[in-house]
Amino acid sequence: MAVAVAETLESRGILVVEAGTGVGKTFAYLAPLLLGGRRAVLSTATQALQDQLFHRDIPALARWLGRPVRAAMLKGRGSYVCLHRVDLARRGEMAGARLDPLQSVALERVHRWASSSVQGDLAELPGLDENAPLRPWITSTRDNCLGSLCPRLSECHVNRARATALSAEWVVVNHHLFFADHRVQSEGLAELLPCVDAVVLDEAHRINDVGMQVLGRFVGARDLRVLAHELLTQGEAWARGLQPWAHCALTLERAAAGLDRLLQPLLLSAPRVCWTGVAPQGVDPVVWSRDVMAMSQSLAYAERMLASAADAAEPLRRLLEACLQLVQQWRALGQVTECSDGVRWVETEGLGGSWRLRVVVKDADHAFHSLFEARPASLAWVFTSATLGHEPGLRWFTEPLRLAADPRTRCLRLGSPLDHSRLGRLFVPAGLPSSSDARHSHQLALSVARWAERLGGRTLVLTTSVKAMQVVGEVLQRSAAAKGGGGSLEVLVQGQMSKRALLAGFKHAGESGGPGAVLVASMSFWEGVDLVGDSLQLLVIDKLPFPAPDDPLMVMRAQRLGGEEGSVFRSCHLPQAAMALKQGAGRLIRSETDEGVLVVADDRLLTRSYGPDLLAALPSLSMLDSEAALCAELDRLRLTRASTKDRQGFSRRR
């Protein structure tokens, strides 16, 4: 792979590489860049993977090869603390920032950290996840940033990050920032590309969906509440008494709350809900029309108020521009009324019950490809992931992006070098309720409790829905509480703390010699989680990760493919499930010294005609044929781990 990357850098071509677990794809693209002295933008799927690449992989490679490199990490504006807004909130000068006692304590903790932080990256705060209510008060947006008027301009972490990126040899970004920046050209990345030799997109299987969604239009509950907050804050600060700012903000908040009541229950069982008619699927059209009208009227009210006061201060003019953009986005959502125009859906925004309405037009992938064509011709492009397709041409990935027809494109598939049949086992339990049965998650949780207790924790449960995650997590936490004492397993559930804190707690529980931990998580943990060693030895996937039949993106892809229902399933839904299953299963065996068991708690893997296709997507694990065999394997893993620690302890004592 490193040779192929080096050749692509030399020819300024396009390389698409599927590299199985254990290949070392990160080092395979970093080494040619480093040894060739190439400047590059490195984009990956999530901010967590950005952190891993920047803080762990790049320093390790530079140290091993003895070649220092100036690397920088760049995130979106909302990832950095705004010192000025923290000051305003602490002094009580930010209208609407009515802090309860817990939030006041959290704000003081943010202030103490921000006073000494070099990067100002909020990921450094483990207890502050992306959905924390405090975030709008301690971060800035393009619309409320004071720019050159800011009293803390010289200390601005956003400006510092951009300046550092401009002088760096490698800049680490995430896909969303990469594509959003090319749309708005405002986050400082667009001006970097003419100065670099290559762009590497790691976890490339995500970029088609990210690009399509960035190029679409959306309005989320968070956007509406931020506008309400800013109306109160900026209006009271710059035009107090000119307009009833508090009443306008309250009207907008109430309209958002009405939509909350309709949309939040829908998203417990699916990450996306189709919206093809008047209302999203499962919502009363009459109630929906009423609440949509209330939101339209609230936005129009905010627009009129800001228009009348915008000349009072520059921040109000910027807020008017933001409001106008939100009004346009809101109207655009109602303009796609037929599937021939595009697709609309409701999706989750984080785990706090927040929602987002989105529309993507059908030709978004063509516009997406134009982003590549518009870039400098001197750039080399490298796309890589562990899951890009099932055949040499990697058409599942290359065709939607229109890379397959580009003569510069070269495809390469590299299987995993790990001996999975020796290192891992696969178990498909019998006797569980059907995957479509409401009792499935509860019964699976009871089984996981037995298995994890036997192993001593070190268990990760990946679910295909937020609702299933909540059921499994609740049952496991009740079970642990019932046992009580210091010997019970710790049960960590996504959404109860930040992702970084969850993973740190899970690893620590496995290394501390205590009873261990079970981590229960949903789709965002199916990839990008690197638990090397024996911290993870039991991976449980609750169901086969088929997209919902009416998943909007699947509907759009199926319409492009045409054909009968069966052929769409084979050409669209089945490959999507195979890719997701492969990603999830890849969390288990990460190195040649890892051992563990994969449990897929869905007997369709063995009983349906498409089962062999999905099995082929999994690593070649040895099959366990009964729960007794599973228990024996868990006992072996626990004993092996204990004896290894005893030998290590004896060696240290000697």
Solvent accessible surface area in square Angstrom, and as a share of the most:
residue,aa,sasa,rsa
1,M,34,0.15
2,A,40,0.31
3,V,107,0.62
4,A,4,0.03
5,V,1,0.00
6,A,44,0.34
7,E,87,0.39
8,T,8,0.05
9,L,7,0.04
10,E,130,0.58
11,S,83,0.54
12,R,136,0.50
13,G,8,0.08
14,I,5,0.03
15,L,0,0.00
16,V,0,0.00
17,V,0,0.00
18,E,7,0.03
19,A,1,0.01
20,G,12,0.11
21,T,28,0.16
22,G,38,0.37
23,V,44,0.25
24,G,36,0.35
25,K,32,0.13
26,T,25,0.14
27,F,66,0.27
28,A,13,0.10
29,Y,1,0.00
30,L,0,0.00
31,A,20,0.15
32,P,14,0.09
33,L,1,0.00
34,L,13,0.06
35,L,94,0.47
36,G,48,0.46
37,G,63,0.60
38,R,62,0.23
39,R,68,0.25
40,A,0,0.00
41,V,0,0.00
42,L,1,0.01
43,S,1,0.01
44,T,4,0.03
45,A,12,0.10
46,T,39,0.22
47,Q,71,0.32
48,A,42,0.33
49,L,15,0.08
50,Q,0,0.00
51,D,17,0.09
52,Q,50,0.22
53,L,9,0.04
54,F,46,0.19
55,H,110,0.49
56,R,117,0.43
57,D,8,0.04
58,I,6,0.03
59,P,56,0.35
60,A,12,0.09
61,L,10,0.05
62,A,17,0.13
63,R,162,0.59
64,W,160,0.56
65,L,69,0.35
66,G,58,0.56
67,R,110,0.40
68,P,125,0.78
69,V,28,0.16
70,R,145,0.53
71,A,28,0.21
72,A,3,0.03
73,M,32,0.14
74,L,3,0.01
75,K,5,0.02
76,G,20,0.19
77,R,32,0.12
78,G,41,0.39
79,S,9,0.06
80,Y,9,0.04
81,V,3,0.02
82,C,27,0.16
83,L,19,0.09
84,H,23,0.10
85,R,8,0.03
86,V,2,0.01
87,D,22,0.12
88,L,32,0.16
89,A,6,0.05
90,R,101,0.37
91,R,138,0.50
92,G,64,0.61
93,E,94,0.42
94,M,5,0.02
95,A,27,0.21
96,G,20,0.19
97,A,19,0.15
98,R,181,0.66
99,L,46,0.23
100,D,67,0.35
101,P,111,0.70
102,L,147,0.73
103,Q,39,0.17
104,S,43,0.28
105,V,99,0.57
106,A,24,0.19
107,L,4,0.02
108,E,61,0.27
109,R,84,0.31
110,V,1,0.00
111,H,50,0.22
112,R,148,0.54
113,W,38,0.13
114,A,7,0.05
115,S,82,0.53
116,S,90,0.58
117,S,17,0.11
118,V,117,0.67
119,Q,101,0.45
120,G,0,0.00
121,D,9,0.05
122,L,0,0.00
123,A,28,0.22
124,E,69,0.31
125,L,11,0.05
126,P,68,0.43
127,G,54,0.51
128,L,12,0.06
129,D,40,0.21
130,E,105,0.47
131,N,46,0.24
132,A,17,0.13
133,P,94,0.59
134,L,6,0.03
135,R,43,0.16
136,P,40,0.25
137,W,24,0.08
138,I,0,0.00
139,T,13,0.07
140,S,8,0.05
141,T,50,0.29
142,R,107,0.39
143,D,42,0.22
144,N,9,0.05
145,C,31,0.19
146,L,28,0.14
147,G,20,0.19
148,S,99,0.64
149,L,123,0.61
150,C,23,0.14
151,P,96,0.61
152,R,64,0.23
153,L,71,0.35
154,S,99,0.64
155,E,62,0.28
156,C,32,0.19
157,H,8,0.03
158,V,11,0.06
159,N,64,0.33
160,R,115,0.42
161,A,13,0.10
162,R,49,0.18
163,A,61,0.47
164,T,71,0.41
165,A,0,0.00
166,L,78,0.39
167,S,68,0.44
168,A,4,0.03
169,E,48,0.22
170,W,3,0.01
171,V,2,0.01
172,V,0,0.00
173,V,0,0.00
174,N,10,0.05
175,H,0,0.00
176,H,105,0.47
177,L,9,0.04
178,F,3,0.01
179,F,2,0.01
180,A,22,0.17
181,D,0,0.00
182,H,15,0.07
183,R,103,0.37
184,V,60,0.35
185,Q,118,0.52
186,S,37,0.24
187,E,16,0.07
188,G,15,0.14
189,L,0,0.00
190,A,25,0.19
191,E,100,0.45
192,L,2,0.01
193,L,2,0.01
194,P,93,0.58
195,C,70,0.42
196,V,10,0.06
197,D,55,0.29
198,A,0,0.00
199,V,0,0.00
200,V,1,0.00
201,L,0,0.00
202,D,11,0.06
203,E,21,0.09
204,A,0,0.00
205,H,24,0.11
206,R,80,0.29
207,I,0,0.00
208,N,15,0.08
209,D,30,0.15
210,V,20,0.12
211,G,0,0.00
212,M,1,0.00
213,Q,29,0.13
214,V,11,0.06
215,L,43,0.22
216,G,5,0.05
217,R,97,0.35
218,F,59,0.25
219,V,0,0.00
220,G,0,0.00
221,A,2,0.02
222,R,89,0.33
223,D,48,0.25
224,L,0,0.00
225,R,77,0.28
226,V,36,0.20
227,L,8,0.04
228,A,2,0.02
229,H,25,0.11
230,E,4,0.02
231,L,0,0.00
232,L,21,0.11
233,T,5,0.03
234,Q,13,0.06
235,G,1,0.01
236,E,34,0.15
237,A,62,0.48
238,W,117,0.41
239,A,4,0.03
240,R,179,0.65
241,G,72,0.69
242,L,114,0.56
243,Q,52,0.23
244,P,72,0.45
245,W,2,0.01
246,A,55,0.42
247,H,106,0.47
248,C,0,0.00
249,A,7,0.05
250,L,80,0.40
251,T,41,0.24
252,L,1,0.00
253,E,64,0.29
254,R,162,0.59
255,A,8,0.06
256,A,1,0.00
257,A,32,0.25
258,G,6,0.06
259,L,0,0.00
260,D,16,0.08
261,R,169,0.62
262,L,35,0.17
263,L,0,0.00
264,Q,67,0.30
265,P,83,0.52
266,L,37,0.19
267,L,7,0.03
268,L,73,0.36
269,S,71,0.46
270,A,23,0.18
271,P,66,0.42
272,R,55,0.20
273,V,16,0.09
274,C,10,0.06
275,W,14,0.05
276,T,77,0.45
277,G,41,0.39
278,V,103,0.59
279,A,11,0.09
280,P,2,0.01
281,Q,104,0.46
282,G,72,0.69
283,V,14,0.08
284,D,74,0.38
285,P,72,0.45
286,V,117,0.67
287,V,39,0.23
288,W,6,0.02
289,S,53,0.34
290,R,146,0.53
291,D,13,0.07
292,V,39,0.23
293,M,110,0.49
294,A,40,0.31
295,M,0,0.00
296,S,40,0.26
297,Q,111,0.49
298,S,3,0.02
299,L,2,0.01
300,A,34,0.27
301,Y,46,0.17
302,A,0,0.00
303,E,44,0.20
304,R,152,0.55
305,M,5,0.02
306,L,0,0.00
307,A,59,0.46
308,S,77,0.50
309,A,3,0.03
310,A,10,0.08
311,D,150,0.78
312,A,55,0.42
313,A,16,0.13
314,E,63,0.28
315,P,6,0.04
316,L,0,0.00
317,R,99,0.36
318,R,55,0.20
319,L,5,0.02
320,L,28,0.14
321,E,86,0.39
322,A,19,0.15
323,C,0,0.00
324,L,62,0.31
325,Q,91,0.40
326,L,20,0.10
327,V,9,0.05
328,Q,105,0.46
329,Q,21,0.09
330,W,21,0.07
331,R,145,0.53
332,A,11,0.09
333,L,3,0.01
334,G,46,0.44
335,Q,131,0.58
336,V,17,0.10
337,T,87,0.50
338,E,111,0.50
339,C,52,0.31
340,S,79,0.51
341,D,69,0.36
342,G,1,0.01
343,V,8,0.05
344,R,15,0.06
345,W,0,0.00
346,V,0,0.00
347,E,11,0.05
348,T,37,0.22
349,E,15,0.07
350,G,28,0.27
351,L,52,0.26
352,G,58,0.56
353,G,34,0.33
354,S,22,0.14
355,W,0,0.00
356,R,45,0.16
357,L,1,0.00
358,R,11,0.04
359,V,6,0.04
360,V,0,0.00
361,V,69,0.39
362,K,60,0.25
363,D,84,0.44
364,A,3,0.02
365,D,11,0.06
366,H,91,0.41
367,A,45,0.35
368,F,0,0.00
369,H,11,0.05
370,S,49,0.32
371,L,26,0.13
372,F,17,0.07
373,E,110,0.49
374,A,72,0.56
375,R,48,0.18
376,P,46,0.29
377,A,92,0.71
378,S,54,0.35
379,L,2,0.01
380,A,0,0.00
381,W,8,0.03
382,V,0,0.00
383,F,1,0.00
384,T,0,0.00
385,S,0,0.00
386,A,21,0.16
387,T,1,0.00
388,L,0,0.00
389,G,0,0.00
390,H,89,0.40
391,E,44,0.20
392,P,108,0.68
393,G,32,0.31
394,L,0,0.00
395,R,132,0.48
396,W,69,0.24
397,F,6,0.03
398,T,1,0.00
399,E,92,0.41
400,P,39,0.24
401,L,0,0.00
402,R,103,0.38
403,L,1,0.01
404,A,57,0.45
405,A,95,0.74
406,D,25,0.13
407,P,134,0.84
408,R,110,0.40
409,T,29,0.17
410,R,104,0.38
411,C,44,0.26
412,L,41,0.20
413,R,98,0.36
414,L,55,0.27
415,G,65,0.62
416,S,42,0.27
417,P,92,0.58
418,L,20,0.10
419,D,67,0.35
420,H,19,0.08
421,S,55,0.36
422,R,140,0.51
423,L,5,0.03
424,G,0,0.00
425,R,52,0.19
426,L,7,0.03
427,F,7,0.03
428,V,15,0.09
429,P,10,0.06
430,A,97,0.75
431,G,82,0.79
432,L,37,0.19
433,P,22,0.14
434,S,66,0.42
435,S,15,0.10
436,S,105,0.68
437,D,42,0.22
438,A,104,0.81
439,R,149,0.55
440,H,3,0.01
441,S,13,0.08
442,H,73,0.32
443,Q,73,0.32
444,L,0,0.00
445,A,0,0.00
446,L,72,0.36
447,S,10,0.07
448,V,0,0.00
449,A,21,0.16
450,R,126,0.46
451,W,3,0.01
452,A,0,0.00
453,E,68,0.30
454,R,109,0.40
455,L,0,0.00
456,G,8,0.08
457,G,0,0.00
458,R,14,0.05
459,T,0,0.00
460,L,0,0.00
461,V,0,0.00
462,L,0,0.00
463,T,0,0.00
464,T,29,0.17
465,S,17,0.11
466,V,25,0.15
467,K,103,0.44
468,A,6,0.05
469,M,4,0.02
470,Q,82,0.36
471,V,49,0.28
472,V,0,0.00
473,G,1,0.01
474,E,97,0.43
475,V,8,0.05
476,L,6,0.03
477,Q,59,0.26
478,R,128,0.47
479,S,30,0.20
480,A,17,0.13
481,A,78,0.61
482,A,91,0.71
483,K,117,0.50
484,G,35,0.34
485,G,70,0.67
486,G,75,0.72
487,G,57,0.55
488,S,20,0.13
489,L,18,0.09
490,E,84,0.38
491,V,20,0.11
492,L,9,0.04
493,V,7,0.04
494,Q,23,0.10
495,G,42,0.40
496,Q,109,0.49
497,M,76,0.34
498,S,12,0.08
499,K,51,0.22
500,R,101,0.37
501,A,18,0.14
502,L,0,0.00
503,L,29,0.14
504,A,59,0.45
505,G,24,0.23
506,F,2,0.01
507,K,76,0.32
508,H,120,0.54
509,A,11,0.08
510,G,2,0.02
511,E,126,0.57
512,S,66,0.43
513,G,65,0.62
514,G,43,0.42
515,P,49,0.31
516,G,3,0.03
517,A,1,0.01
518,V,1,0.01
519,L,0,0.00
520,V,0,0.00
521,A,0,0.00
522,S,6,0.04
523,M,72,0.32
524,S,60,0.39
525,F,0,0.00
526,W,5,0.02
527,E,22,0.10
528,G,16,0.15
529,V,1,0.01
530,D,23,0.12
531,L,2,0.01
532,V,77,0.44
533,G,24,0.23
534,D,58,0.30
535,S,10,0.06
536,L,0,0.00
537,Q,9,0.04
538,L,0,0.00
539,L,0,0.00
540,V,0,0.00
541,I,0,0.00
542,D,1,0.00
543,K,48,0.20
544,L,6,0.03
545,P,9,0.06
546,F,46,0.19
547,P,25,0.16
548,A,38,0.29
549,P,117,0.73
550,D,47,0.24
551,D,8,0.04
552,P,0,0.00
553,L,1,0.00
554,M,3,0.01
555,V,34,0.19
556,M,0,0.00
557,R,40,0.14
558,A,17,0.13
559,Q,71,0.31
560,R,98,0.36
561,L,99,0.49
562,G,34,0.33
563,G,68,0.66
564,E,137,0.61
565,E,155,0.69
566,G,47,0.45
567,S,56,0.36
568,V,19,0.11
569,F,62,0.26
570,R,106,0.39
571,S,58,0.37
572,C,9,0.05
573,H,25,0.11
574,L,9,0.05
575,P,24,0.15
576,Q,42,0.19
577,A,0,0.00
578,A,3,0.02
579,M,7,0.03
580,A,23,0.18
581,L,0,0.00
582,K,48,0.21
583,Q,9,0.04
584,G,0,0.00
585,A,4,0.03
586,G,10,0.10
587,R,14,0.05
588,L,3,0.02
589,I,6,0.03
590,R,59,0.22
591,S,22,0.14
592,E,116,0.52
593,T,110,0.64
594,D,1,0.01
595,E,44,0.20
596,G,1,0.01
597,V,0,0.00
598,L,0,0.00
599,V,0,0.00
600,V,0,0.00
601,A,3,0.02
602,D,4,0.02
603,D,75,0.39
604,R,52,0.19
605,L,0,0.00
606,L,93,0.46
607,T,95,0.55
608,R,124,0.45
609,S,95,0.62
610,Y,22,0.08
611,G,0,0.00
612,P,89,0.56
613,D,59,0.31
614,L,0,0.00
615,L,56,0.28
616,A,86,0.67
617,A,7,0.05
618,L,13,0.06
619,P,38,0.24
620,S,87,0.56
621,L,24,0.12
622,S,40,0.26
623,M,93,0.41
624,L,22,0.11
625,D,131,0.68
626,S,46,0.30
627,E,64,0.29
628,A,76,0.59
629,A,31,0.24
630,L,0,0.00
631,C,23,0.14
632,A,62,0.48
633,E,16,0.07
634,L,0,0.00
635,D,48,0.25
636,R,90,0.33
637,L,1,0.00
638,R,104,0.38
639,L,125,0.62
640,T,51,0.30
641,R,23,0.08
642,A,50,0.39
643,S,46,0.29
644,T,44,0.25
645,K,85,0.36
646,D,98,0.51
647,R,149,0.54
648,Q,92,0.41
649,G,11,0.10
650,F,110,0.46
651,S,74,0.48
652,R,182,0.67
653,R,181,0.66
654,R,216,0.79
